Structures are given as C-alpha cells and as structure tokens.
C-alpha cells in the first residue's frame, strides 16, 4: 500500500508517494514537536520518517525514511502494530498491537 504526502501549495496531486508496505496502512501520525512521522500497517511493519516543510515556497518538502521496525527487529515475533502514538517531547514511539501489549521504541532516528 502507499502513503501520499500532499503539498497543496504546489499541486492537488501527491508530492511524494511512499510505497513501504505490502498490506493496508492502519495509521499515520506526526510527532507534535519534531519533524518526524510514522505509519503502521497490517503487514506488521512500522516506518519512521523525517518530514520537513520549509517556509520558503521555492524549496520543496524534505522526506527521508529513517527506520523500519518489523517483527524481526522487535523483541516479539507477533508485532502487528494497529495503532501508534508519539511521546509529546521526546522521539519515542509507542505502538499497540492485537496481542494487547504496548511497545515503546526509543531509538527511532
């Protein structure tokens, strides 16, 4: 599946299309203070990316994938993140999965 980044000042078409997942994306969230965003999918992966928009309209947005979190890199073999949340100040990512557990990832960048 794909995640689309729109720059409505530029066009009504997607500026960048990220095709990171094989299955449906459940949720995407921006960090409240840092230029980070993450998305989770039914395929059990979470992608953390750096996304920054500049005040200068002549400069395009910067989108850089930073980290892929999947069931092989996590401590549990059943990581199926269905929702995620950011810490309000720190670059910590919390994911919740179908096994009724919450996982905290602190080294996401």
Beta strands, then each sheet from edge to edge (+ up, - down):
strand 1: 3-6
strand 2: 14-18
strand 3: 25-30
strand 4: 36-41
strand 5: 46-52
strand 6: 62-69
strand 7: 81-86
strand 8: 93-97
strand 9: 102-105
sheet 1: 1+ 2-
sheet 2: 3+ 4- 5+ 6-
sheet 3: 7+ 8- 9+
end
